[in-house]
Amino acid sequence: MKLYDLTLSGNCYKVRLFAALANIDLTLVAVDFMAGEHKSAEMLALNPFGEIPILVDDKIVLRDAQAILVYLAHRYGGEAWWLGEAHLQGEVVQWLSVAANEIQHGPNTARLIEKFNAPKDKHRAIAQSKQILTLLEQHLSANSWLAAGRPTIAECAVFPYVALAEEGRISLAAYPKVNEWLLRVKQLPNFVAMPGV
Amino acid sequence: MKLYDLTLSGNCYKVRLFAALANIDLTLVAVDFMAGEHKSAEMLALNPFGEIPILVDDKIVLRDAQAILVYLAHRYGGEAWWLGEAHLQGEVVQWLSVAANEIQHGPNTARLIEKFNAPKDKHRAIAQSKQILTLLEQHLSANSWLAAGRPTIAECAVFPYVALAEEGRISLAAYPKVNEWLLRVKQLPNFVAMPGV
């Protein structure tokens, strides 16, 4: 099973993190993002959105880190990682949407601006980061984990860009419960880091 | 089962549309959005994000239209709407992420600007709308449906704000395959519309 991957991408790290936690073997295929390889004809044939990660498992090709997490958890995650009950899956998907939207346009974008000079609206990214971190702090004041009362793929989707927030000059000092949760995730068996985490 | 709802919200319509297609009974609770009722203490207790839709099914409370769609399809959708296979769920989630991100920041935002005077970046919303519509057109040139070769909750998540795009002055004239798909969705048994669709 191949993961088209970039070491510095938090979206790719979502998948690497889950694969490590769930003991799933991935063959990493490095994509030369800086040279624009993700926009090459070969890569666009795999993912017309021109983004990574991309997972190729025999004849199955999936784009979008959240979709890849659902696939891997369901097919290979076993009982520890696959939640059969409808309302627990709903709880998880709430946070997959947060990862795809609020986290993407908050701390992820702030980091793209600071670390990679992306031409994006810095004030907006900072405001959106504070908003979602405040909501996360509130949720984690009453819950140890994001969904279902236990570690799930929601952690893998949300953790990376929160853990990388300070690379986007978003301070986490005001969010003690978020910091405790980051530590809980880091203490999960088989946890792997990435540069900046 | 109660849906906290606003008639003019495409996000609420995602849920109303799926409930109609799958013959699921919902009791609609109108939220006075213009008066800020979604930010009231009672509503924030149900959804700290201060957004609608919110689904309340006995003791289960879910926010985020995409999460509600997963829950309803899984619990009440039956075989016609619940895809058991991991890779088909992955395909569906790809489009739930698109609904939560690219559609939200493209045609949804363009409509918020034009119809509700939202103080957002119009040029960005137009650019993002064109980008996602082009990708949708490409996908629908080779596929009748978004995922799994059949109508799924991906349609319910993506259809509303694409069908409402012209309310945001985003023309759909250049996207014939998108128009054909909109028509296919409208012809599904038990389809319901909303104002503007």
Interface residues (C-beta under 8 A of the other chain):
Chain A: P48 F49 D57 I60 L62 R63 D64 Q66 A67 I68 V70 Y71 H74 R75 A86 H87 Q89 G90 E91 V92 V93 Q94 L96 S97 V98 A100 N101 Q104 H105 D121 L135 Q138 H139
Chain B: P48 F49 D57 I60 L62 R63 D64 Q66 A67 I68 V70 Y71 H74 R75 A86 H87 Q89 G90 E91 V92 V93 Q94 L96 S97 V98 A100 N101 Q104 H105 D121 L135 Q138 H139
